[in-house]
Every structure is written in structure tokens, then in C-alpha cells.
Amino acid sequence: MTQHFDAIIIGSGQAGPALAGRLTGAGMSVAFIEREHFGGTCVNDGCIPTKALVASAQAAFVARRHQDFGVTIEGPIDVDMRAVKARKDAIVAASVNAVAAWVKGMPGLTVFWGHARFTGPRSITVNGQALEADRIFIDVGGRPLVPDWPGLKDAPYLTNTSMMQVDFLPEHLVVVGGSYVGLEFAQMYRRFGSRVTIVEQAPRLISREDEDVSDAVQDILAREGIEIRVNARCIGVAGRDGGIAVSAECSEGEPVILGSHVLLAVGRRPNTEDLGLDVAGIGCDERGFIEVDDQLRTKVPGVWALGDVNGRGAFTHTSWNDYEIVAANLLDNDPRWVTDRIAAYALFIDPPLGRAGMTERDVRASGRAALIGKMPMTRVGRARERSETLGFMKVLVDAHTKLILGAQLLGLNGDEVVHSILDVMYAKAPYTVISRAVHIHPTVAELIPTLLQRLEPLVS
């Protein structure tokens, strides 16, 4: 027997529960399908647990610098990895339980546990139960990409998901992938006490960023003793002597890196191949992401795709914004579009990188006349007071419209301070709104007006 609902939501990532709340609040009956656990990537093995681990690693790092601050600590600084994991697990459990209680308490909502598959444009099966609805929302997220490298199938490896179960200190962690996930794990485990080597195929770390950002990030990590190998080719792995050997033909260094453990951080893939999307007529691109329009509708009327699965953003905040866009268009008569949002994200190493809008490379490629301001963190009083002066701030402005085009803030509190720039960008206000503002001293944000008062032409 087929059960009919007003709406079906597949997946409980950042967008799903909030959308369920809006739909049930509008009086709709909702089938909510989840196959593993509430909360999706962010809550279970993404943002929340990794930032909890980052916090523990930072505490260890600061403790080891105690003499820099005139503090005396007797004896060595040890890290109890079981206690670190227990703290992380408690934080995750609280978040998962909160989401579960929220969802299960929604009137008119029925939770189905299991794997969903389309049997038609409006029909789903889960554990043999047939469901149908006029509206279906896909929020199934993604998972770590495991490449087809020589030896990988026969050698043990870790991903950002399986790293959540690690309660020991790897002797030598080899991180394959020099982008956001890989760099965060590399720094945290170095601070926990592991030897760490990063292996990156590209000529530099986080190659999507400007070269000066990549260089500064590499310098920050190298100062902490992290070994970095770029230009890696023909990567392969093999078990050896109780550890693992990573082959990497780089321009410098030995062709084989011997480590105790290897972490794959080479990207993510959407969870779309086993949903029966072809049966429903839902299209995907060559990478498996569901194709959507500017309001997140698939080519099948009445079916939307939200979150990581649509390829329109790979962050918790973009997934949440997907929910807001769909809810506004469907329930509020308030048209909103994906292209309304400005690209913004952070790299949560220490110090962090806060990003908004275009990079310097993007601006140069556009051919527009632009202004640029750049200032080292050594100029920031708060950074000096904290003995955290690595990094810099950079902002780009359109020379004609005076609108801010983008910002890269690598330094103390850069992940927070960037929002003062991002909000002005959303307001479509000229940069003088900030440059003439009076900020509080002593803070990191107080240097943003000074930075904007010293803009110079971007020379081609």
C-alpha cells in the first residue's frame, strides 16, 4: 500500500530539518527519510567535530608556548587522544540529539529509516514501503572521494569520516590532499604530536586561492614542522612494515614517503548513484551532482535538490541558504535565487583564512580596473598582543563603482572579521562605508578601515 504525503524529504543534512519545520508549520504532512543518522556531514563528521578537534589542538599548541606569555608550566605537555575524542563525541552527540528531538517533535511528520530510491517522478520506496508526494526534496549530501590509485584497495587508509573514530596518536600521518580538509587535519595532528607530511598534486597548496595566500599558508604550516610535498605525480599506496608507503614522484624529496597512517583528503562526491534518479528522469552532471536551476529545482517539476548534492556549494552555510531559498519561493511569495549569494568560506587552520567574493586572480582575469589594499598582520595591535602576527589582509575594490569585489583575510580572527566586509558587499554599498567607520580599539576589525584608506591601483 502506498502512503501519500504532501512532501517527502530525503536526507537530514543542514537543509532538511529546517525545511521540514517550515513545511509542517504550514500544515503539510511530511515523510522524512534518513538512512544513517540525523544531522548530516556537518554535525557528524564535518564542521562540528573537526572544529572541536581544532580547539583541542589549539589548546595544546598554546600550552606548549607558555613561556612566550610569561607562564610557567612544569613538566611536558601531553595530549590524551581518548579524552580529546570523548570531548568531540559529547559535542557531536548533543548536536545530533538536538536535531533528532526537533525533527521527531514536528507535527505531521513521519520518520522513515532506510535507503530511499525513486520509482517514478513522484514516488519513493524505503525498506519496501512505497511513498508518494507532490513535492520531493533531495538533501542526501556527499562523502569522501576515494580515487582509483594503485594499491589503494589493498592498503588501509583514513578519510575525514573514519578519522572521527581515531582515539590514538598516529606516529606519522601522511595527508594526501593540500586543500581545506587536509590542511585542517594536518595542523591539528601535528599539534597533537604526530609527525605530518602533506602530499599535494598541484604546484602549491589550496591552489584555488591566490599565490600569496598559498605561500603564506605553507609558511604557517612549515613553521610548525609539517613537511610539505607539492607537484606529486603517480600517487600510489602500499602496506609496508606495519605502516603504509605513499609513492609520490615530486620535484623534490624522496619518491616514497613511509608513514604509519594515510589520510585521503582529495575531494568529495555526491551520494546520487544509488537513488534511482534515472527512473525519475532527474538529471546529473558528469560528476554526479544533480542539475538544478537558480531556484534549486530539478528538471522534474516538483522535485528540488538542496545542499552538497546539487554542486552549487559545499558548505553548511550554503546548504542552509538552499533551505532559505526554497522556503521563500515555495511558502513566502518572496522570490530568491542561488545567484543572490556571494561566495564566502573559511579555512580553519590557525590562524584562519576568511574569504569573500573574488580573488585577486579572478579580478585580474575579469579585466576590470580595480584597487587593492594589503596589510600584514604585524600591523594589527590585537595580533601583536596575542603574539599571533602571521598572515595578512587583502581587499579588492572596483575602481569605478567603489564596490568591494573580494577579500582574503589570513590571520587572527580572519574567519570572523571577514563578515564586516561581506555584509557591506551584500548591501551593495561603496567601500567608503567601512573606510569611514569608527571601529573599536584594540580589535582586529579596526584595521579594515585603515586598509581601505590605503587602496592602490591594481597593476596588471
C-alpha positions as CSV (number, residue, x, y, z in Angstrom):
1,M,0.0,0.0,0.0
2,T,1.3,3.4,-1.0
3,Q,1.3,6.2,1.6
4,H,0.7,9.7,0.3
5,F,2.3,12.8,1.8
6,D,2.3,16.5,0.9
7,A,6.1,16.4,0.8
8,I,9.0,13.9,1.1
9,I,12.4,15.0,2.3
10,I,15.3,12.6,1.7
11,G,18.3,13.2,4.0
12,S,18.7,15.2,7.2
13,G,21.7,17.5,6.4
14,Q,21.6,21.2,7.2
15,A,18.7,22.0,4.8
16,G,16.4,19.0,5.5
17,P,15.3,19.5,9.1
18,A,14.8,23.3,8.7
19,L,12.7,22.7,5.6
20,A,10.7,20.1,7.4
21,G,10.0,22.6,10.1
22,R,8.7,25.1,7.6
23,L,6.6,22.6,5.7
24,T,5.0,21.1,8.8
25,G,4.4,24.5,10.2
26,A,2.4,25.3,7.0
27,G,0.2,22.3,7.8
28,M,1.8,19.9,5.4
29,S,2.3,16.2,6.0
30,V,5.9,15.3,5.6
31,A,7.8,12.0,5.1
32,F,11.3,12.4,6.4
33,I,13.8,9.7,5.2
34,E,17.2,9.2,6.8
35,R,19.4,6.1,6.3
36,E,22.1,6.6,8.9
37,H,22.0,9.4,11.4
38,F,20.4,12.8,11.9
39,G,22.5,15.9,11.2
40,G,24.3,15.0,8.0
41,T,28.0,15.7,7.4
42,C,28.3,18.9,9.4
43,V,27.1,17.5,12.7
44,N,28.6,14.0,12.5
45,D,31.9,14.2,10.7
46,G,32.3,17.7,9.3
47,C,32.2,21.2,10.8
48,I,31.2,20.5,14.4
49,P,33.5,17.5,15.3
50,T,36.5,18.9,13.3
51,K,36.3,22.3,15.0
52,A,36.1,20.6,18.3
53,L,39.3,18.8,17.5
54,V,40.9,22.0,16.2
55,A,40.0,23.6,19.6
56,S,41.8,20.8,21.5
57,A,44.8,21.0,19.2
58,Q,45.0,24.8,19.7
59,A,44.9,24.3,23.5
60,A,47.9,22.0,23.2
61,F,49.7,24.5,20.9
62,V,49.2,27.4,23.3
63,A,50.2,25.3,26.3
64,R,53.5,24.5,24.6
65,R,54.1,28.2,24.1
66,H,53.5,29.0,27.7
67,Q,56.9,30.7,28.2
68,D,56.1,33.2,25.3
69,F,53.4,34.6,27.6
70,G,55.4,34.6,30.8
71,V,53.6,31.5,32.2
72,T,55.5,28.6,33.8
73,I,54.2,25.0,33.4
74,E,56.1,22.2,35.0
75,G,56.6,19.0,33.0
76,P,55.8,18.0,29.4
77,I,52.5,18.9,27.7
78,D,50.8,15.6,26.9
79,V,47.7,15.1,24.8
80,D,45.2,12.3,25.8
81,M,43.7,11.4,22.5
82,R,40.9,9.3,24.1
83,A,39.9,12.3,26.1
84,V,40.1,14.5,23.0
85,K,37.8,12.1,21.1
86,A,35.4,11.8,24.1
87,R,35.1,15.6,24.2
88,K,34.4,15.7,20.5
89,D,31.9,12.8,20.8
90,A,30.0,14.6,23.5
91,I,29.7,17.7,21.5
92,V,28.5,15.7,18.4
93,A,26.0,13.7,20.5
94,A,24.4,16.9,21.9
95,S,24.0,18.3,18.4
96,V,22.6,15.0,16.9
97,N,20.2,14.6,19.8
98,A,19.0,18.2,19.4
99,V,18.3,17.7,15.7
100,A,16.6,14.4,16.3
101,A,14.3,15.8,19.0
102,W,13.5,18.8,16.8
103,V,12.5,16.6,13.8
104,K,10.6,14.0,15.8
105,G,8.6,16.7,17.6
106,M,7.3,18.2,14.4
107,P,3.5,17.7,14.0
108,G,2.5,15.9,10.8
109,L,6.0,14.4,10.2
110,T,6.8,10.7,9.9
111,V,10.4,9.5,10.1
112,F,11.4,6.6,7.8
113,W,14.8,4.9,8.5
114,G,16.4,3.4,5.4
115,H,17.7,3.9,1.9
116,A,15.4,5.8,-0.4
117,R,15.1,5.0,-4.2
118,F,12.9,6.7,-6.8
119,T,10.4,4.5,-8.5
120,G,9.0,7.4,-10.5
121,P,8.9,11.2,-10.6
122,R,6.8,11.4,-7.5
123,S,7.3,8.1,-5.9
124,I,9.8,6.6,-3.5
125,T,10.5,3.3,-1.8
126,V,12.2,2.9,1.5
127,N,12.6,-0.6,3.2
128,G,9.9,-1.9,0.9
129,Q,7.4,0.8,1.8
130,A,6.0,2.8,-1.1
131,L,5.7,6.6,-0.6
132,E,4.5,9.3,-2.9
133,A,4.2,13.1,-2.7
134,D,3.5,16.2,-4.8
135,R,6.8,17.7,-3.7
136,I,10.1,15.9,-3.1
137,F,13.3,17.4,-1.7
138,I,16.7,15.7,-2.1
139,D,19.2,16.5,0.6
140,V,21.4,13.4,0.7
141,G,24.8,15.2,0.8
142,G,28.1,13.7,-0.2
143,R,31.0,11.5,1.0
144,P,34.8,11.5,0.7
145,L,36.2,10.7,-2.7
146,V,38.4,7.6,-2.8
147,P,40.4,7.7,-6.0
148,D,41.4,4.6,-8.0
149,W,45.1,4.7,-7.2
150,P,47.5,1.8,-7.4
151,G,47.4,-0.3,-4.3
152,L,44.7,1.7,-2.5
153,K,42.2,-1.1,-2.4
154,D,44.6,-3.4,-0.6
155,A,46.0,-0.8,1.8
156,P,44.4,0.7,4.9
157,Y,43.5,4.4,4.7
158,L,41.6,7.0,6.6
159,T,39.1,9.6,5.4
160,N,37.6,12.6,7.2
161,T,34.8,10.3,8.2
162,S,36.8,7.4,9.6
163,M,39.2,10.0,11.3
164,M,36.3,10.7,13.7
165,Q,36.9,7.3,15.3
166,V,40.6,7.8,15.8
167,D,41.4,7.8,19.6
168,F,45.2,7.4,19.3
169,L,48.1,9.5,18.0
170,P,49.5,8.4,14.6
171,E,53.2,8.3,14.7
172,H,53.5,9.7,11.1
173,L,50.3,10.8,9.4
174,V,50.6,11.3,5.6
175,V,47.8,13.6,4.4
176,V,47.1,13.2,0.7
177,G,45.5,16.5,-0.4
178,G,46.6,20.0,0.3
179,S,43.2,21.8,0.4
180,Y,40.8,22.7,3.2
181,V,40.1,19.4,4.8
182,G,43.6,18.1,4.5
183,L,45.3,21.2,5.9
184,E,43.0,21.3,8.9
185,F,43.7,17.7,9.9
186,A,47.4,18.2,9.1
187,Q,47.8,21.1,11.5
188,M,45.6,19.6,14.3
189,Y,47.5,16.3,14.3
190,R,50.9,18.0,14.2
191,R,49.8,19.9,17.3
192,F,48.6,16.7,18.9
193,G,52.1,15.4,18.5
194,S,52.2,13.4,15.2
195,R,54.8,13.8,12.5
196,V,52.8,15.0,9.5
197,T,53.5,15.1,5.8
198,I,51.2,16.7,3.3
199,V,51.3,15.4,-0.3
200,E,49.6,17.6,-3.0
201,Q,49.4,17.0,-6.7
202,A,49.2,20.7,-7.6
203,P,52.2,23.0,-7.6
204,R,51.0,24.7,-4.4
205,L,48.6,24.2,-1.5
206,I,45.0,25.4,-1.8
207,S,45.6,26.2,-5.5
208,R,42.1,27.8,-5.9
209,E,43.5,30.7,-3.8
210,D,45.9,33.5,-4.8
211,E,49.6,32.5,-4.8
212,D,50.4,34.9,-1.9
213,V,47.7,33.2,0.2
214,S,49.0,29.7,-0.7
215,D,52.6,30.8,0.2
216,A,51.6,32.3,3.5
217,V,49.6,29.2,4.5
218,Q,52.5,26.9,3.6
219,D,54.8,29.1,5.7
220,I,52.4,28.9,8.6
221,L,52.3,25.1,8.5
222,A,56.0,24.7,7.8
223,R,56.8,26.7,10.9
224,E,55.1,24.1,13.0
225,G,57.2,21.3,11.5
226,I,54.8,20.0,8.9
227,E,56.5,18.5,5.9
228,I,55.0,19.6,2.5
229,R,55.4,17.8,-0.8
230,V,53.8,19.5,-3.8
231,N,53.9,18.6,-7.6
232,A,53.2,15.0,-6.6
233,R,52.6,12.6,-9.5
234,C,51.7,9.0,-9.9
235,I,50.5,8.7,-6.3
236,G,50.0,5.2,-5.0
237,V,49.9,3.4,-1.6
238,A,51.0,0.1,-0.3
239,G,51.3,-1.5,3.1
240,R,54.9,-1.9,4.4
241,D,56.4,-3.0,7.7
242,G,53.2,-2.4,9.7
243,G,52.8,1.1,8.2
244,I,52.0,2.5,4.8
245,A,54.1,3.7,1.9
246,V,52.9,6.5,-0.2
247,S,54.6,6.9,-3.6
248,A,54.8,10.4,-4.8
249,E,57.1,11.5,-7.6
250,C,57.7,15.1,-6.6
251,S,60.1,17.7,-7.9
252,E,61.9,17.5,-4.6
253,G,62.2,14.8,-1.9
254,E,62.3,11.0,-1.9
255,P,59.8,9.3,-4.2
256,V,58.4,7.2,-1.4
257,I,57.1,8.5,1.9
258,L,56.9,6.0,4.7
259,G,54.1,6.7,7.3
260,S,52.2,5.0,9.9
261,H,48.8,6.1,8.6
262,V,47.5,7.9,5.5
263,L,44.5,10.3,5.3
264,L,42.8,10.8,1.9
265,A,41.6,14.4,1.6
266,V,41.3,14.7,-2.2
267,G,37.7,15.8,-2.6
268,R,34.1,14.7,-2.1
269,R,31.5,13.0,-4.3
270,P,27.7,13.3,-4.1
271,N,25.5,10.5,-2.8
272,T,23.5,10.2,-6.0
273,E,24.4,7.0,-7.8
274,D,22.0,4.7,-5.9
275,L,18.9,6.9,-5.7
276,G,17.3,5.7,-8.9
277,L,17.4,9.3,-10.3
278,D,17.3,8.0,-13.9
279,V,13.9,6.3,-13.2
280,A,12.5,9.6,-12.1
281,G,14.1,11.5,-15.0
282,I,16.3,13.6,-12.7
283,G,19.4,14.7,-14.5
284,C,23.0,14.8,-13.1
285,D,26.2,16.3,-14.5
286,E,29.3,14.3,-15.3
287,R,30.4,14.4,-11.7
288,G,27.1,13.0,-10.3
289,F,25.8,16.3,-9.0
290,I,22.0,16.8,-9.5
291,E,21.4,19.6,-12.1
292,V,19.2,22.4,-10.7
293,D,18.1,25.8,-11.8
294,D,18.7,29.1,-10.0
295,Q,15.9,28.3,-7.5
296,L,17.2,24.7,-6.9
297,R,14.5,23.0,-9.0
298,T,15.5,19.9,-10.9
299,K,14.2,19.4,-14.5
300,V,11.4,17.3,-13.0
301,P,8.6,19.6,-11.8
302,G,8.0,19.3,-8.0
303,V,11.5,17.9,-7.2
304,W,14.2,20.1,-5.7
305,A,17.8,19.3,-4.7
306,L,19.5,21.0,-1.8
307,G,22.9,21.0,-0.1
308,D,26.1,19.4,-1.3
309,V,24.3,17.1,-3.7
310,N,23.5,19.9,-6.2
311,G,27.0,21.1,-6.7
312,R,26.1,24.7,-6.0
313,G,28.1,25.0,-2.8
314,A,29.8,22.5,-0.5
315,F,29.4,24.3,2.8
316,T,26.9,24.1,5.7
317,H,26.1,27.8,5.2
318,T,25.3,27.3,1.5
319,S,23.1,24.3,2.4
320,W,21.2,26.4,4.9
321,N,20.8,29.1,2.3
322,D,19.4,26.5,-0.1
323,Y,16.7,25.8,2.5
324,E,16.0,29.5,2.8
325,I,15.7,29.9,-1.0
326,V,13.3,27.0,-1.4
327,A,11.2,28.0,1.6
328,A,11.0,31.7,0.5
329,N,10.0,30.7,-3.0
330,L,7.5,28.0,-2.0
331,L,5.9,29.4,1.1
332,D,6.6,33.1,1.4
333,N,6.0,34.5,-2.1
334,D,9.5,36.0,-1.7
335,P,11.5,35.1,-4.9
336,R,15.1,34.3,-4.1
337,W,17.9,32.8,-6.2
338,V,21.2,31.0,-5.7
339,T,23.0,33.7,-7.7
340,D,22.0,36.2,-5.0
341,R,24.7,34.8,-2.7
342,I,28.3,35.9,-2.6
343,A,30.9,33.1,-2.4
344,A,32.3,33.0,1.2
345,Y,34.0,30.4,3.3
346,A,36.9,29.9,5.7
347,L,39.9,27.6,6.1
348,F,40.0,26.8,9.8
349,I,43.7,26.4,10.3
350,D,45.3,28.6,13.0
351,P,45.4,31.5,12.1
352,P,42.3,31.1,9.9
353,L,41.6,32.3,6.4
354,G,38.3,34.2,5.8
355,R,37.2,34.5,2.2
356,A,34.6,36.6,0.5
357,G,33.9,37.3,-3.2
358,M,36.6,37.4,-5.9
359,T,40.3,36.6,-5.5
360,E,42.9,38.8,-7.0
361,R,43.4,36.3,-9.7
362,D,39.6,36.5,-10.5
363,V,39.8,40.3,-10.6
364,R,42.8,40.3,-13.0
365,A,41.1,37.8,-15.2
366,S,38.0,40.0,-15.4
367,G,40.0,42.8,-16.9
368,R,38.3,45.5,-14.9
369,A,40.0,48.4,-13.3
370,A,40.4,47.7,-9.7
371,L,42.0,48.9,-6.4
372,I,43.8,46.7,-3.9
373,G,44.8,47.0,-0.3
374,K,47.1,44.7,1.5
375,M,48.4,44.8,5.1
376,P,50.4,42.3,7.2
377,M,49.0,41.2,10.5
378,T,52.1,42.6,12.2
379,R,50.3,45.9,11.8
380,V,47.4,44.8,13.9
381,G,47.7,45.6,17.6
382,R,45.4,42.8,18.8
383,A,47.6,40.3,16.9
384,R,50.8,41.6,18.5
385,E,49.2,41.5,21.9
386,R,48.3,37.9,21.3
387,S,51.7,37.0,19.7
388,E,49.8,35.8,16.6
389,T,51.1,38.0,13.8
390,L,51.3,35.6,10.9
391,G,49.3,36.3,7.8
392,F,47.8,39.4,6.1
393,M,44.7,41.1,5.0
394,K,43.8,41.8,1.3
395,V,40.8,43.6,-0.1
396,L,39.9,44.3,-3.8
397,V,37.6,47.1,-4.9
398,D,36.1,48.1,-8.3
399,A,37.8,51.4,-9.3
400,H,34.7,52.8,-10.9
401,T,31.8,51.7,-8.8
402,K,33.7,51.7,-5.5
403,L,32.1,48.3,-4.6
404,I,34.1,45.7,-2.8
405,L,34.9,42.8,-5.1
406,G,36.5,40.4,-2.6
407,A,38.6,39.9,0.5
408,Q,41.1,37.4,1.8
409,L,41.9,37.7,5.5
410,L,44.5,35.3,6.7
411,G,45.2,36.0,10.3
412,L,43.9,36.2,13.8
413,N,40.0,36.1,13.8
414,G,40.1,36.4,10.0
415,D,37.1,34.0,9.8
416,E,35.0,36.4,11.8
417,V,36.3,39.8,10.7
418,V,35.6,38.9,7.0
419,H,31.8,39.3,7.8
420,S,32.2,43.0,8.3
421,I,33.3,43.2,4.6
422,L,30.8,40.5,3.4
423,D,27.8,42.4,4.8
424,V,28.8,45.6,3.0
425,M,29.1,43.6,-0.2
426,Y,25.6,42.3,0.2
427,A,24.4,45.8,0.9
428,K,26.0,46.8,-2.5
429,A,27.4,49.8,-0.6
430,P,30.7,51.5,-1.6
431,Y,33.9,50.6,0.4
432,T,33.8,54.1,2.0
433,V,31.0,52.9,4.3
434,I,33.7,50.9,6.1
435,S,36.7,53.1,5.4
436,R,34.9,56.0,7.2
437,A,33.6,53.8,10.0
438,V,35.0,54.1,13.5
439,H,35.8,50.7,14.8
440,I,36.7,49.7,18.4
441,H,40.3,49.6,19.6
442,P,42.0,47.3,20.1
443,T,40.5,44.8,17.7
444,V,41.4,43.0,14.5
445,A,38.5,44.6,12.7
446,E,39.7,48.1,13.4
447,L,42.4,47.8,10.8
448,I,39.8,47.2,8.0
449,P,39.1,51.0,7.6
450,T,42.8,51.7,7.6
451,L,43.4,49.1,4.9
452,L,40.6,50.6,2.8
453,Q,42.0,54.1,3.2
454,R,45.3,53.0,1.6
455,L,44.0,51.4,-1.6
456,E,46.2,51.5,-4.7
457,P,45.6,50.7,-8.3
458,L,45.9,47.0,-9.2
459,V,48.7,46.9,-11.7
460,S,48.3,44.4,-14.5
